Structure formats: C-alpha cells, structure tokens
Amino acid sequence: MSGQSQARKKFVFERDGKKCKRCGCALYLEKGSKENNGKMKGHIHHIKHRKDGGTNDPDNLMLTCWPCEKSWHRNDEKERRKK
C-alpha cells in the first residue's frame, strides 16, 4: 500500500471517530495497535464504487466494520440485479 493511501486511510479513520459509520461499533485500523483490544478491524468503504465512477477522495470514503461492509455489498449486488 502506498504512503498516500495509508495516509488517506488514517485520515478517514480519525475523521469518522474510529467507529463504523453504519452501526457505530468501535474499530481499530492496524493489527498490533494498542487500540485493537476487543474491537473489529475497520474497512474503508467507497460510497460510490470505483467501478461506478467513484474516487478515492476522502469525501467518497467512510469507515465501516466487516459485517456492515459485507451487508452493504450484498445489498448493492441485489440492486444491480434488479436493473
């Protein structure tokens, strides 16, 4: 991962209060950090998917937990099938 993308991840992590923007659970960003005790690893979610023209701009990114990330993609897939 490039230094720029790592910096972007850290920015989104801090901006979103180290919590999933969907369910509010506490998250950690990196393995081995002191913050990861009892928390799930955070994932950076593209609000508008890159394949749909979304960018890596922080305004298009949000912090989510794995269950919410998975649910979001499953729901997006259902919507695509309807079209």
C-alpha positions as MATLAB code, in Angstrom:
seq = 'MSGQSQARKKFVFERDGKKCKRCGCALYLEKGSKENNGKMKGHIHHIKHRKDGGTNDPDNLMLTCWPCEKSWHRNDEKERRKK';
ca = [
       0.000    0.000    0.000;
       1.391    3.400   -0.901;
       2.122    6.005    1.728;
      -0.576    8.193    0.216;
      -3.283    5.522    0.502;
      -2.165    4.679    4.064;
      -2.371    8.373    4.991;
      -5.852    8.557    3.428;
      -6.942    5.509    5.454;
      -5.687    7.071    8.667;
      -7.423   10.352    7.820;
     -10.795    8.616    7.254;
     -10.300    6.521   10.403;
      -9.750    9.628   12.544;
     -12.400   11.715   10.758;
     -15.050    9.030   11.324;
     -14.238    8.812   15.027;
     -12.766    5.274   14.884;
     -16.318    3.906   14.609;
     -18.367    2.228   11.905;
     -20.474    4.898   10.204;
     -23.309    2.404    9.778;
     -23.662    0.646   13.158;
     -21.372    2.713   15.399;
     -19.167   -0.122   16.700;
     -15.613    0.753   17.782;
     -12.895   -0.208   15.299;
      -9.120   -0.420   15.001;
      -7.079    0.278   11.896;
      -3.903   -1.784   12.146;
      -3.049   -5.152   13.669;
      -0.826   -4.906   16.679;
      -2.062   -1.462   17.664;
      -2.896   -0.819   21.303;
      -6.412    0.162   20.212;
      -7.474   -3.226   18.835;
      -8.382   -4.936   22.119;
     -11.931   -6.273   21.707;
     -12.610   -4.295   18.541;
     -13.117   -5.241   14.906;
     -10.780   -4.110   12.159;
     -12.067   -1.130   10.216;
     -12.588   -1.195    6.447;
     -12.612    1.784    4.132;
     -15.855    1.733    2.129;
     -16.337    3.591   -1.157;
     -19.738    5.306   -1.012;
     -19.853    5.382   -4.806;
     -17.963    2.315   -6.026;
     -14.908    2.897   -8.184;
     -16.397    0.747  -10.936;
     -19.335    3.181  -10.977;
     -17.085    6.225  -11.267;
     -16.325    6.775   -7.579;
     -12.937    8.043   -6.493;
     -10.549    7.584   -3.592;
     -11.285   11.130   -2.443;
     -11.980   11.142    1.318;
     -15.438   12.623    0.616;
     -16.285    9.314   -1.099;
     -14.879    7.132    1.697;
     -16.274    6.034    5.036;
     -15.190    3.716    7.826;
     -17.186    0.501    8.295;
     -16.872   -2.774   10.190;
     -16.656   -6.044    8.259;
     -20.305   -7.124    8.826;
     -21.603   -3.746    7.611;
     -19.179   -3.719    4.658;
     -20.320   -7.200    3.642;
     -24.001   -6.301    4.060;
     -23.574   -3.137    2.003;
     -22.002   -5.014   -0.893;
     -24.655   -7.733   -0.729;
     -27.414   -5.091   -0.894;
     -25.635   -3.293   -3.752;
     -25.490   -6.570   -5.674;
     -29.232   -7.117   -5.173;
     -29.934   -3.625   -6.532;
     -27.741   -4.265   -9.585;
     -29.661   -7.464  -10.367;
     -32.959   -5.561  -10.332;
     -31.750   -3.230  -13.102;
];
